[in-house]
């Protein structure tokens, strides 16, 4: 028995010495398959980029958790100005979102809308239909989104693109198995990495199951936390970035206001 045991141990040691640089159970990846560390990508918000050393790590999936009253979607609108953008519109017709983006003085020529709103809420004749809670339709809209993401990756026309979800809460509130949300997250993550782009998932605070939201946050590379505070004489909007994979997070609260885009209050700026 001891001879057999020694043979097994020695065999295992030989395999460990011969193993490639990166291995996983069930699949071995050669070193060349490992994606190189990329540079940062600008957020389009100058002061924020300065404190981040130029921007966020390229290929990041970002969860933007915002108070619904804080106009957090303006962050998304400003992100569109940095590069080619696929904008997933879930709560409104894309033409209305485009109008809001233009009203901030932003260019929409590099934005392609993915119209989830029309696909989910309207019939082929353009009439409103109540699909909320319909399990079959909810599963179909997940598949529709996955199909669009796979098409973006397959076309490969643009690398380093933005993909913006306004909002991702729409998907978290669908009447589907948790596995469907995890499938969607996996496709989002893989697509973002393969395109070396940036994906922003806008989640409305206190609107969906916390356990499910935590699963999404855990999968994401970066978390933006936006909150609205009401003082006796003013309303204050604050931003923190408690999680950034591959970079030191910004844990200080940064005050900002919305005036010709996102304006970070330099009095709370990190030196």
VODRENSE-519778 format. One record per residue (C-alpha): x, z, y; residue number from 1. Coordinates in steps of 0.1 Angstrom, whole numbers, m for minus. Each point is the difference from the previous one (the first is absolute). Layout:
VODRENSE-519778
{xx->X; zz->Z; yy->Y; nr->NUM}
...
***
This chain:
VODRENSE-519778
{xx->0; zz->0; yy->0; nr->1}
{xx->28; zz->9; yy->24; nr->2}
{xx->16; zz->m34; yy->m6; nr->3}
{xx->m32; zz->m18; yy->7; nr->4}
{xx->m5; zz->21; yy->32; nr->5}
{xx->35; zz->m8; yy->13; nr->6}
{xx->m6; zz->m37; yy->m7; nr->7}
{xx->m32; zz->0; yy->20; nr->8}
{xx->17; zz->19; yy->29; nr->9}
{xx->29; zz->m24; yy->0; nr->10}
{xx->m23; zz->m30; yy->m1; nr->11}
{xx->m20; zz->14; yy->30; nr->12}
{xx->32; zz->5; yy->20; nr->13}
{xx->12; zz->m36; yy->m7; nr->14}
{xx->m34; zz->m13; yy->12; nr->15}
{xx->2; zz->22; yy->32; nr->16}
{xx->35; zz->m14; yy->8; nr->17}
{xx->m12; zz->m36; yy->m5; nr->18}
{xx->m33; zz->4; yy->20; nr->19}
{xx->m5; zz->m20; yy->32; nr->20}
{xx->m1; zz->16; yy->34; nr->21}
{xx->m38; zz->5; yy->0; nr->22}
{xx->m22; zz->6; yy->m30; nr->23}
{xx->m36; zz->10; yy->m5; nr->24}
{xx->m19; zz->9; yy->m32; nr->25}
{xx->m14; zz->m32; yy->m14; nr->26}
{xx->19; zz->m23; yy->23; nr->27}
{xx->37; zz->m4; yy->10; nr->28}
{xx->8; zz->m14; yy->34; nr->29}
{xx->34; zz->m16; yy->7; nr->30}
{xx->18; zz->11; yy->31; nr->31}
{xx->m8; zz->m34; yy->17; nr->32}
{xx->m37; zz->8; yy->m3; nr->33}
{xx->4; zz->30; yy->23; nr->34}
{xx->m12; zz->m8; yy->35; nr->35}
{xx->27; zz->5; yy->27; nr->36}
{xx->m5; zz->26; yy->27; nr->37}
{xx->m15; zz->m19; yy->30; nr->38}
{xx->2; zz->5; yy->37; nr->39}
{xx->m26; zz->17; yy->21; nr->40}
{xx->m30; zz->m19; yy->15; nr->41}
{xx->m13; zz->6; yy->35; nr->42}
{xx->m34; zz->17; yy->4; nr->43}
{xx->m5; zz->m17; yy->34; nr->44}
{xx->0; zz->34; yy->17; nr->45}
{xx->32; zz->1; yy->19; nr->46}
{xx->5; zz->38; yy->4; nr->47}
{xx->m10; zz->6; yy->m36; nr->48}
{xx->24; zz->m26; yy->m12; nr->49}
{xx->28; zz->15; yy->20; nr->50}
{xx->m5; zz->34; yy->m16; nr->51}
{xx->m2; zz->m16; yy->m34; nr->52}
{xx->33; zz->m18; yy->4; nr->53}
{xx->m17; zz->m34; yy->5; nr->54}
{xx->m31; zz->3; yy->m21; nr->55}
{xx->m13; zz->9; yy->m34; nr->56}
{xx->18; zz->m9; yy->m33; nr->57}
{xx->m9; zz->m36; yy->m9; nr->58}
{xx->m23; zz->m3; yy->m30; nr->59}
{xx->m19; zz->32; yy->8; nr->60}
{xx->m37; zz->8; yy->m7; nr->61}
{xx->m12; zz->21; yy->28; nr->62}
{xx->m31; zz->23; yy->m1; nr->63}
{xx->m14; zz->5; yy->35; nr->64}
{xx->m22; zz->31; yy->0; nr->65}
{xx->m21; zz->1; yy->32; nr->66}
{xx->m28; zz->18; yy->16; nr->67}
{xx->m28; zz->m25; yy->3; nr->68}
{xx->m4; zz->9; yy->37; nr->69}
{xx->37; zz->m5; yy->8; nr->70}
{xx->m2; zz->m39; yy->1; nr->71}
{xx->28; zz->0; yy->m26; nr->72}
{xx->m8; zz->m37; yy->m7; nr->73}
{xx->20; zz->m8; yy->32; nr->74}
{xx->31; zz->8; yy->m20; nr->75}
{xx->m10; zz->m28; yy->m24; nr->76}
{xx->m7; zz->m24; yy->29; nr->77}
{xx->35; zz->7; yy->14; nr->78}
{xx->16; zz->m5; yy->m34; nr->79}
{xx->m14; zz->m35; yy->m1; nr->80}
{xx->24; zz->m10; yy->28; nr->81}
{xx->31; zz->4; yy->m20; nr->82}
{xx->m3; zz->m27; yy->m27; nr->83}
{xx->m24; zz->m22; yy->m20; nr->84}
{xx->m30; zz->23; yy->m9; nr->85}
{xx->m28; zz->m1; yy->m26; nr->86}
{xx->m27; zz->22; yy->14; nr->87}
{xx->m26; zz->14; yy->m25; nr->88}
{xx->m32; zz->6; yy->19; nr->89}
{xx->m25; zz->22; yy->m19; nr->90}
{xx->m23; zz->16; yy->26; nr->91}
{xx->m6; zz->m28; yy->25; nr->92}
{xx->0; zz->m38; yy->2; nr->93}
{xx->35; zz->m13; yy->7; nr->94}
{xx->m11; zz->m17; yy->32; nr->95}
{xx->m8; zz->34; yy->15; nr->96}
{xx->33; zz->15; yy->m11; nr->97}
{xx->18; zz->m30; yy->15; nr->98}
{xx->m18; zz->5; yy->33; nr->99}
{xx->11; zz->36; yy->1; nr->100}
{xx->36; zz->m10; yy->m7; nr->101}
{xx->m1; zz->m26; yy->28; nr->102}
{xx->m15; zz->25; yy->24; nr->103}
{xx->31; zz->20; yy->m3; nr->104}
{xx->20; zz->m30; yy->11; nr->105}
{xx->13; zz->m8; yy->m34; nr->106}
{xx->5; zz->m35; yy->m16; nr->107}
{xx->m20; zz->m7; yy->m32; nr->108}
{xx->17; zz->m33; yy->m9; nr->109}
{xx->20; zz->16; yy->m28; nr->110}
{xx->m29; zz->18; yy->m15; nr->111}
{xx->m19; zz->m12; yy->m31; nr->112}
{xx->m31; zz->21; yy->m8; nr->113}
{xx->m11; zz->9; yy->m35; nr->114}
{xx->m38; zz->3; yy->4; nr->115}
{xx->m11; zz->28; yy->m23; nr->116}
{xx->m29; zz->8; yy->24; nr->117}
{xx->m16; zz->m34; yy->m6; nr->118}
{xx->7; zz->1; yy->m37; nr->119}
{xx->m16; zz->34; yy->m5; nr->120}
{xx->m28; zz->3; yy->26; nr->121}
{xx->m13; zz->m36; yy->4; nr->122}
{xx->m17; zz->m25; yy->m23; nr->123}
{xx->10; zz->m37; yy->m2; nr->124}
{xx->m27; zz->m6; yy->26; nr->125}
{xx->16; zz->25; yy->24; nr->126}
{xx->m27; zz->27; yy->m4; nr->127}
{xx->9; zz->37; yy->m2; nr->128}
{xx->m4; zz->15; yy->m35; nr->129}
{xx->3; zz->37; yy->m11; nr->130}
{xx->27; zz->1; yy->m27; nr->131}
{xx->11; zz->36; yy->7; nr->132}
{xx->4; zz->18; yy->m33; nr->133}
{xx->m6; zz->m31; yy->m21; nr->134}
{xx->26; zz->6; yy->m27; nr->135}
{xx->1; zz->m37; yy->m11; nr->136}
{xx->5; zz->m13; yy->36; nr->137}
{xx->25; zz->28; yy->7; nr->138}
{xx->22; zz->m11; yy->m29; nr->139}
{xx->m3; zz->m36; yy->10; nr->140}
{xx->13; zz->8; yy->35; nr->141}
{xx->30; zz->17; yy->m14; nr->142}
{xx->7; zz->m31; yy->m21; nr->143}
{xx->m5; zz->m22; yy->31; nr->144}
{xx->26; zz->20; yy->19; nr->145}
{xx->25; zz->0; yy->m29; nr->146}
{xx->m5; zz->m38; yy->m2; nr->147}
{xx->8; zz->m4; yy->37; nr->148}
{xx->31; zz->22; yy->m3; nr->149}
{xx->13; zz->m20; yy->m30; nr->150}
{xx->m6; zz->m32; yy->20; nr->151}
{xx->20; zz->12; yy->29; nr->152}
{xx->29; zz->9; yy->m23; nr->153}
{xx->m2; zz->m32; yy->m20; nr->154}
{xx->m1; zz->m23; yy->31; nr->155}
{xx->32; zz->17; yy->13; nr->156}
{xx->m3; zz->m20; yy->31; nr->157}
{xx->9; zz->30; yy->22; nr->158}
{xx->24; zz->28; yy->m10; nr->159}
{xx->0; zz->32; yy->19; nr->160}
{xx->m37; zz->m1; yy->9; nr->161}
{xx->m24; zz->27; yy->10; nr->162}
{xx->m30; zz->8; yy->m21; nr->163}
{xx->m25; zz->23; yy->19; nr->164}
{xx->m30; zz->17; yy->m15; nr->165}
{xx->m27; zz->9; yy->26; nr->166}
{xx->m11; zz->22; yy->m17; nr->167}
{xx->13; zz->10; yy->m34; nr->168}
{xx->m27; zz->27; yy->0; nr->169}
{xx->m24; zz->m28; yy->m8; nr->170}
{xx->17; zz->m4; yy->m34; nr->171}
{xx->3; zz->37; yy->m6; nr->172}
{xx->m37; zz->5; yy->4; nr->173}
{xx->m10; zz->m28; yy->m25; nr->174}
{xx->m19; zz->10; yy->m31; nr->175}
{xx->27; zz->m9; yy->m24; nr->176}
{xx->22; zz->16; yy->m27; nr->177}
{xx->31; zz->16; yy->14; nr->178}
{xx->20; zz->m24; yy->m21; nr->179}
{xx->m13; zz->m28; yy->22; nr->180}
{xx->15; zz->16; yy->32; nr->181}
{xx->33; zz->6; yy->m18; nr->182}
{xx->0; zz->m36; yy->m11; nr->183}
{xx->m5; zz->m11; yy->36; nr->184}
{xx->27; zz->24; yy->12; nr->185}
{xx->24; zz->m14; yy->m26; nr->186}
{xx->m6; zz->m36; yy->12; nr->187}
{xx->4; zz->10; yy->36; nr->188}
{xx->33; zz->18; yy->m7; nr->189}
{xx->14; zz->m29; yy->m21; nr->190}
{xx->m10; zz->m26; yy->25; nr->191}
{xx->15; zz->19; yy->29; nr->192}
{xx->33; zz->4; yy->m18; nr->193}
{xx->2; zz->m36; yy->m13; nr->194}
{xx->m7; zz->m13; yy->35; nr->195}
{xx->23; zz->25; yy->17; nr->196}
{xx->m28; zz->6; yy->24; nr->197}
{xx->m20; zz->29; yy->14; nr->198}
{xx->m34; zz->12; yy->m11; nr->199}
{xx->m21; zz->24; yy->21; nr->200}
{xx->m30; zz->18; yy->m16; nr->201}
{xx->m23; zz->15; yy->27; nr->202}
{xx->m18; zz->30; yy->m14; nr->203}
{xx->m27; zz->19; yy->19; nr->204}
{xx->4; zz->37; yy->m3; nr->205}
{xx->m26; zz->21; yy->m18; nr->206}
{xx->m19; zz->m29; yy->m13; nr->207}
{xx->9; zz->m2; yy->m37; nr->208}
{xx->10; zz->20; yy->m31; nr->209}
{xx->32; zz->19; yy->9; nr->210}
{xx->14; zz->m2; yy->m35; nr->211}
{xx->m2; zz->m38; yy->0; nr->212}
{xx->15; zz->m2; yy->35; nr->213}
{xx->29; zz->22; yy->m12; nr->214}
{xx->7; zz->m25; yy->m28; nr->215}
{xx->2; zz->m28; yy->26; nr->216}
{xx->22; zz->21; yy->24; nr->217}
{xx->23; zz->8; yy->m29; nr->218}
{xx->4; zz->m37; yy->m8; nr->219}
{xx->7; zz->m10; yy->36; nr->220}
{xx->35; zz->0; yy->15; nr->221}
{xx->m9; zz->11; yy->35; nr->222}
{xx->m28; zz->22; yy->14; nr->223}
{xx->m12; zz->m2; yy->36; nr->224}
{xx->m22; zz->31; yy->9; nr->225}
{xx->m21; zz->m5; yy->32; nr->226}
{xx->m21; zz->28; yy->13; nr->227}
{xx->m22; zz->6; yy->31; nr->228}
{xx->0; zz->34; yy->17; nr->229}
{xx->m25; zz->11; yy->26; nr->230}
{xx->13; zz->24; yy->26; nr->231}
{xx->m20; zz->16; yy->28; nr->232}
{xx->10; zz->m28; yy->24; nr->233}
{xx->11; zz->m29; yy->m20; nr->234}
{xx->0; zz->m19; yy->m34; nr->235}
{xx->34; zz->m4; yy->m15; nr->236}
{xx->10; zz->m25; yy->m27; nr->237}
{xx->30; zz->9; yy->m21; nr->238}
{xx->21; zz->m18; yy->m27; nr->239}
{xx->23; zz->13; yy->m26; nr->240}
{xx->18; zz->m18; yy->m29; nr->241}
{xx->6; zz->27; yy->m26; nr->242}
{xx->10; zz->m25; yy->m28; nr->243}
{xx->25; zz->m29; yy->1; nr->244}
{xx->17; zz->m10; yy->m32; nr->245}
{xx->36; zz->m8; yy->6; nr->246}
{xx->1; zz->15; yy->35; nr->247}
{xx->m4; zz->34; yy->17; nr->248}
{xx->m36; zz->5; yy->9; nr->249}
{xx->m13; zz->8; yy->36; nr->250}
{xx->m16; zz->34; yy->m4; nr->251}
{xx->m3; zz->7; yy->38; nr->252}
{xx->m34; zz->m8; yy->14; nr->253}
{xx->2; zz->m29; yy->25; nr->254}
{xx->m28; zz->m3; yy->26; nr->255}
{xx->m12; zz->m35; yy->7; nr->256}
{xx->m26; zz->m17; yy->21; nr->257}
{xx->m16; zz->m34; yy->m2; nr->258}
{xx->7; zz->m21; yy->30; nr->259}
{xx->11; zz->m36; yy->m5; nr->260}
{xx->8; zz->10; yy->m36; nr->261}
{xx->14; zz->32; yy->m14; nr->262}
{xx->20; zz->19; yy->26; nr->263}
{xx->21; zz->29; yy->m14; nr->264}
{xx->3; zz->29; yy->25; nr->265}
{xx->37; zz->2; yy->7; nr->266}
{xx->m2; zz->37; yy->8; nr->267}
{xx->m6; zz->6; yy->m37; nr->268}
{xx->24; zz->m28; yy->m10; nr->269}
{xx->28; zz->9; yy->m24; nr->270}
{xx->33; zz->m2; yy->17; nr->271}
***
